[in-house]
Amino acid sequence: MDTQPTPDSPLVPQPQAPADKTSWRLYLELLALTAFVIPLGQILGPMVLWLVKKDTIPEVDFEGKKVLNFNISWTIWGVLSCGLGFIVWIVIAVVAMIKAANREPFKHPLTIDFLK
């Protein structure tokens, strides 16, 4: 019996591949922008996605920890610098988002490893 589709048989849609780790990294980086909507949103936004997906998608666990460590660290730097660190945080966060969108690796600078 031939299992190859014939030209007159209906096409069966292929299942969608799950989003790759770069997509999840981009989502985590973009959620930092919730800081402009709610206080401490740069921490709460990525934390919610990380907590929901960390057990099912290993890449979210790894990237989520990096993004959370970065945002927690720069929140502390921002407070210690009387607000100047927030301007630097915005610049670094935008660069991280662009790198994530372009699927390029990025090491967040001056980040304390709170979550390991």
MDAnalysis code that builds the backbone (N, CA, C; Angstrom):
import MDAnalysis as mda
import numpy as np

u = mda.Universe.empty(348, n_residues=116, atom_resindex=np.repeat(np.arange(116), 3), trajectory=True)
u.add_TopologyAttr("name", ["N", "CA", "C"] * 116)
u.add_TopologyAttr("resid", np.arange(1, 117))
u.add_TopologyAttr("resname", ["MET", "ASP", "THR", "GLN", "PRO", "THR", "PRO", "ASP", "SER", "PRO", "LEU", "VAL", "PRO", "GLN", "PRO", "GLN", "ALA", "PRO", "ALA", "ASP", "LYS", "THR", "SER", "TRP", "ARG", "LEU", "TYR", "LEU", "GLU", "LEU", "LEU", "ALA", "LEU", "THR", "ALA", "PHE", "VAL", "ILE", "PRO", "LEU", "GLY", "GLN", "ILE", "LEU", "GLY", "PRO", "MET", "VAL", "LEU", "TRP", "LEU", "VAL", "LYS", "LYS", "ASP", "THR", "ILE", "PRO", "GLU", "VAL", "ASP", "PHE", "GLU", "GLY", "LYS", "LYS", "VAL", "LEU", "ASN", "PHE", "ASN", "ILE", "SER", "TRP", "THR", "ILE", "TRP", "GLY", "VAL", "LEU", "SER", "CYS", "GLY", "LEU", "GLY", "PHE", "ILE", "VAL", "TRP", "ILE", "VAL", "ILE", "ALA", "VAL", "VAL", "ALA", "MET", "ILE", "LYS", "ALA", "ALA", "ASN", "ARG", "GLU", "PRO", "PHE", "LYS", "HIS", "PRO", "LEU", "THR", "ILE", "ASP", "PHE", "LEU", "LYS"])
u.atoms.positions = np.array([
    [0.840, -1.170, 0.000],
    [0.000, 0.000, 0.000],
    [0.892, 1.243, 0.000],
    [0.564, 2.182, -0.868],
    [1.340, 3.414, -1.008],
    [0.835, 4.458, -0.023],
    [1.742, 4.986, 0.797],
    [1.350, 5.988, 1.788],
    [1.685, 7.404, 1.337],
    [2.213, 7.551, 0.150],
    [2.528, 8.877, -0.376],
    [1.233, 9.586, -0.778],
    [1.122, 10.900, -0.481],
    [-0.092, 11.630, -0.879],
    [-0.176, 11.736, -2.394],
    [-1.368, 11.630, -2.895],
    [-1.596, 11.768, -4.331],
    [-1.948, 13.216, -4.620],
    [-1.797, 13.630, -5.851],
    [-2.067, 15.034, -6.174],
    [-3.499, 15.469, -5.871],
    [-4.464, 14.538, -5.926],
    [-5.847, 14.925, -5.680],
    [-6.279, 14.709, -4.221],
    [-5.365, 14.267, -3.353],
    [-5.721, 14.090, -1.942],
    [-5.583, 15.433, -1.213],
    [-6.414, 15.644, -0.195],
    [-6.320, 16.928, 0.527],
    [-5.001, 17.028, 1.301],
    [-4.506, 18.227, 1.366],
    [-3.268, 18.457, 2.100],
    [-3.575, 18.540, 3.589],
    [-2.776, 17.850, 4.352],
    [-2.924, 17.874, 5.803],
    [-1.944, 18.902, 6.345],
    [-2.428, 19.864, 7.140],
    [-1.491, 20.864, 7.669],
    [-0.488, 20.226, 8.614],
    [0.736, 20.684, 8.510],
    [1.795, 20.186, 9.373],
    [1.666, 20.839, 10.745],
    [1.970, 20.092, 11.805],
    [1.905, 20.716, 13.139],
    [2.945, 21.812, 13.265],
    [2.578, 22.844, 14.001],
    [3.489, 23.967, 14.215],
    [4.606, 23.556, 15.163],
    [5.802, 23.956, 14.832],
    [6.935, 23.698, 15.723],
    [6.830, 24.655, 16.908],
    [7.221, 24.207, 18.091],
    [7.177, 25.124, 19.234],
    [8.137, 26.288, 19.031],
    [7.840, 27.395, 19.669],
    [8.701, 28.570, 19.535],
    [10.102, 28.240, 20.046],
    [11.094, 28.707, 19.323],
    [12.460, 28.396, 19.729],
    [12.877, 29.304, 20.881],
    [14.058, 29.017, 21.435],
    [14.498, 29.752, 22.620],
    [14.698, 31.234, 22.347],
    [15.006, 31.587, 21.108],
    [15.196, 32.994, 20.798],
    [13.879, 33.740, 20.935],
    [12.795, 33.136, 20.525],
    [11.492, 33.781, 20.677],
    [11.176, 33.996, 22.146],
    [11.429, 33.001, 22.967],
    [11.160, 33.140, 24.394],
    [12.066, 34.201, 24.999],
    [13.303, 34.250, 24.558],
    [14.212, 35.288, 25.063],
    [13.695, 36.671, 24.699],
    [13.193, 36.816, 23.493],
    [12.645, 38.098, 23.068],
    [11.431, 38.463, 23.908],
    [10.562, 37.500, 24.169],
    [9.391, 37.765, 25.009],
    [9.829, 38.224, 26.404],
    [10.813, 37.539, 26.962],
    [11.305, 37.910, 28.296],
    [11.891, 39.310, 28.293],
    [12.667, 39.632, 27.258],
    [13.264, 40.970, 27.171],
    [12.183, 42.036, 26.988],
    [11.190, 41.765, 26.163],
    [10.132, 42.746, 25.914],
    [9.263, 42.984, 27.141],
    [9.093, 41.955, 27.957],
    [8.277, 42.120, 29.156],
    [8.892, 43.105, 30.151],
    [10.164, 43.402, 30.004],
    [10.784, 44.407, 30.864],
    [10.153, 45.786, 30.631],
    [9.552, 45.979, 29.473],
    [8.916, 47.266, 29.172],
    [7.665, 47.506, 30.006],
    [7.198, 46.491, 30.719],
    [6.049, 46.702, 31.596],
    [6.402, 47.653, 32.728],
    [7.685, 47.976, 32.879],
    [8.112, 48.963, 33.884],
    [7.479, 50.323, 33.616],
    [7.113, 50.580, 32.377],
    [6.512, 51.858, 32.031],
    [5.012, 51.871, 32.296],
    [4.458, 50.723, 32.700],
    [3.030, 50.616, 32.984],
    [2.761, 50.423, 34.473],
    [3.540, 49.542, 35.105],
    [3.357, 49.283, 36.533],
    [4.704, 49.389, 37.250],
    [4.694, 49.803, 38.501],
    [5.951, 49.868, 39.250],
    [6.586, 48.485, 39.364],
    [7.881, 48.424, 39.194],
    [8.674, 47.187, 39.217],
    [8.235, 46.186, 38.149],
    [7.615, 46.676, 37.104],
    [7.178, 45.810, 36.011],
    [8.333, 45.152, 35.280],
    [9.516, 45.785, 35.310],
    [10.682, 45.193, 34.665],
    [11.073, 43.882, 35.340],
    [10.650, 43.701, 36.587],
    [10.909, 42.447, 37.301],
    [9.676, 41.546, 37.238],
    [8.513, 42.119, 37.487],
    [7.287, 41.323, 37.552],
    [6.892, 40.716, 36.208],
    [7.044, 41.452, 35.115],
    [6.672, 40.943, 33.789],
    [7.440, 39.684, 33.414],
    [8.788, 39.768, 33.367],
    [9.553, 38.557, 33.046],
    [9.386, 37.447, 34.083],
    [9.166, 37.818, 35.354],
    [9.030, 36.806, 36.398],
    [7.781, 35.954, 36.188],
    [6.689, 36.581, 35.762],
    [5.456, 35.826, 35.526],
    [5.666, 34.805, 34.417],
    [6.246, 35.229, 33.291],
    [6.497, 34.293, 32.190],
    [7.469, 33.206, 32.622],
    [8.503, 33.567, 33.341],
    [9.488, 32.587, 33.809],
    [8.833, 31.563, 34.733],
    [8.040, 32.022, 35.689],
    [7.392, 31.100, 36.625],
    [6.411, 30.158, 35.932],
    [5.732, 30.645, 34.903],
    [4.749, 29.811, 34.202],
    [5.428, 28.777, 33.310],
    [6.517, 29.140, 32.638],
    [7.108, 28.267, 31.617],
    [8.413, 27.582, 32.011],
    [9.000, 27.913, 33.165],
    [10.333, 27.399, 33.491],
    [10.394, 25.885, 33.621],
    [9.317, 25.244, 34.053],
    [9.332, 23.798, 34.238],
    [9.087, 23.035, 32.946],
    [8.471, 23.680, 31.966],
    [8.153, 22.991, 30.715],
    [9.140, 23.284, 29.588],
    [9.778, 24.445, 29.628],
    [10.707, 24.814, 28.558],
    [12.044, 25.199, 29.193],
    [13.076, 24.350, 29.057],
    [14.365, 24.623, 29.699],
    [14.995, 25.946, 29.273],
    [14.785, 26.351, 28.025],
    [15.359, 27.614, 27.553],
    [14.766, 28.804, 28.295],
    [13.481, 28.741, 28.642],
    [12.850, 29.825, 29.385],
    [13.432, 29.902, 30.785],
    [13.725, 28.743, 31.369],
    [14.338, 28.735, 32.700],
    [15.700, 29.413, 32.654],
    [16.526, 29.042, 31.682],
    [17.874, 29.604, 31.562],
    [17.836, 31.099, 31.239],
    [17.113, 31.469, 30.185],
    [17.062, 32.870, 29.750],
    [16.301, 33.731, 30.761],
    [15.273, 33.171, 31.384],
    [14.500, 33.916, 32.360],
    [15.333, 34.332, 33.557],
    [16.195, 33.432, 34.010],
    [17.082, 33.766, 35.127],
    [18.026, 34.899, 34.752],
    [18.553, 34.849, 33.525],
    [19.462, 35.910, 33.078],
    [18.752, 37.259, 33.031],
    [17.555, 37.275, 32.463],
    [16.810, 38.529, 32.328],
    [16.379, 39.049, 33.698],
    [15.918, 38.154, 34.563],
    [15.525, 38.586, 35.907],
    [16.715, 39.119, 36.700],
    [17.839, 38.424, 36.629],
    [19.041, 38.906, 37.322],
    [19.438, 40.296, 36.824],
    [19.369, 40.486, 35.518],
    [19.703, 41.785, 34.928],
    [18.765, 42.870, 35.446],
    [17.462, 42.615, 35.404],
    [16.498, 43.641, 35.807],
    [16.545, 43.919, 37.308],
    [16.746, 42.910, 38.116],
    [16.877, 43.135, 39.562],
    [18.152, 43.939, 39.848],
    [19.248, 43.543, 39.211],
    [20.516, 44.245, 39.424],
    [20.408, 45.714, 39.040],
    [19.838, 45.983, 37.878],
    [19.775, 47.364, 37.421],
    [18.723, 48.177, 38.156],
    [17.763, 47.534, 38.766],
    [16.854, 48.266, 39.654],
    [17.631, 48.747, 40.875],
    [18.477, 47.879, 41.398],
    [19.324, 48.264, 42.535],
    [20.293, 49.369, 42.127],
    [20.950, 49.214, 40.956],
    [21.889, 50.250, 40.492],
    [21.156, 51.577, 40.288],
    [19.930, 51.511, 39.792],
    [19.162, 52.735, 39.576],
    [18.851, 53.463, 40.871],
    [18.493, 52.704, 41.894],
    [18.206, 53.317, 43.194],
    [19.480, 53.893, 43.804],
    [20.571, 53.129, 43.744],
    [21.832, 53.591, 44.332],
    [22.404, 54.822, 43.618],
    [22.096, 54.951, 42.343],
    [22.638, 56.087, 41.580],
    [21.648, 57.242, 41.494],
    [20.629, 57.216, 42.330],
    [19.611, 58.279, 42.348],
    [18.918, 58.446, 40.997],
    [18.701, 57.369, 40.304],
    [17.942, 57.402, 39.061],
    [18.749, 57.355, 37.784],
    [20.027, 57.670, 37.843],
    [20.833, 57.665, 36.610],
    [20.971, 56.254, 36.033],
    [20.964, 55.245, 36.899],
    [21.082, 53.863, 36.430],
    [19.894, 53.430, 35.589],
    [18.735, 54.081, 35.783],
    [17.564, 53.720, 34.991],
    [17.741, 54.109, 33.525],
    [18.424, 55.204, 33.288],
    [18.695, 55.610, 31.904],
    [19.615, 54.594, 31.234],
    [20.631, 54.168, 31.954],
    [21.545, 53.157, 31.422],
    [20.790, 51.848, 31.223],
    [19.899, 51.494, 32.175],
    [19.105, 50.270, 32.058],
    [18.273, 50.279, 30.781],
    [17.653, 51.409, 30.472],
    [16.825, 51.501, 29.265],
    [17.671, 51.234, 28.025],
    [18.846, 51.829, 27.956],
    [19.727, 51.639, 26.793],
    [20.133, 50.174, 26.665],
    [20.569, 49.579, 27.767],
    [20.998, 48.176, 27.724],
    [19.823, 47.269, 27.394],
    [18.640, 47.549, 27.955],
    [17.463, 46.727, 27.680],
    [17.084, 46.779, 26.202],
    [17.173, 47.951, 25.596],
    [16.857, 48.072, 24.164],
    [17.875, 47.290, 23.331],
    [19.153, 47.387, 23.688],
    [20.181, 46.620, 22.975],
    [19.912, 45.123, 23.126],
    [19.539, 44.686, 24.330],
    [19.246, 43.268, 24.559],
    [18.050, 42.817, 23.729],
    [17.045, 43.668, 23.593],
    [15.874, 43.324, 22.774],
    [16.249, 43.200, 21.305],
    [17.062, 44.102, 20.833],
    [17.500, 44.045, 19.433],
    [18.327, 42.792, 19.188],
    [19.227, 42.465, 20.108],
    [20.040, 41.247, 19.972],
    [19.148, 40.014, 19.991],
    [18.146, 39.995, 20.861],
    [17.233, 38.846, 20.924],
    [16.428, 38.725, 19.635],
    [15.994, 39.842, 19.082],
    [15.231, 39.814, 17.831],
    [16.090, 39.332, 16.669],
    [17.373, 39.650, 16.706],
    [18.292, 39.229, 15.645],
    [18.928, 37.875, 15.914],
    [18.519, 37.229, 17.000],
    [19.025, 35.903, 17.381],
    [20.530, 35.906, 17.632],
    [20.994, 36.979, 18.255],
    [22.407, 37.101, 18.599],
    [22.569, 36.945, 20.103],
    [23.654, 36.331, 20.548],
    [23.858, 36.211, 21.997],
    [24.149, 37.577, 22.613],
    [23.804, 37.708, 23.878],
    [24.034, 38.970, 24.578],
    [24.296, 38.678, 26.041],
    [25.359, 39.270, 26.574],
    [25.662, 39.147, 27.998],
    [25.300, 40.466, 28.652],
    [24.353, 40.409, 29.571],
    [23.906, 41.611, 30.273],
    [25.018, 42.099, 31.200],
    [25.451, 43.350, 31.057],
    [26.562, 43.851, 31.884],
    [26.147, 44.180, 33.314],
    [27.114, 44.129, 34.217],
    [26.943, 44.482, 35.627],
    [25.730, 43.808, 36.260],
    [25.630, 42.505, 36.036],
    [24.503, 41.736, 36.544],
    [24.956, 40.862, 37.704],
    [24.200, 40.937, 38.796],
    [24.461, 40.092, 39.963],
    [23.620, 38.820, 39.793],
    [24.219, 37.665, 40.053],
    [23.491, 36.399, 39.919],
    [22.696, 36.097, 41.182],
    [21.476, 36.611, 41.238],
    [20.579, 36.310, 42.352],
    [19.981, 34.923, 42.168],
    [19.542, 34.631, 40.936],
    [18.970, 33.327, 40.607],
    [20.023, 32.531, 39.866],
    [20.292, 31.334, 40.318],
    [21.315, 30.508, 39.665],
    [20.711, 29.299, 39.026],
])
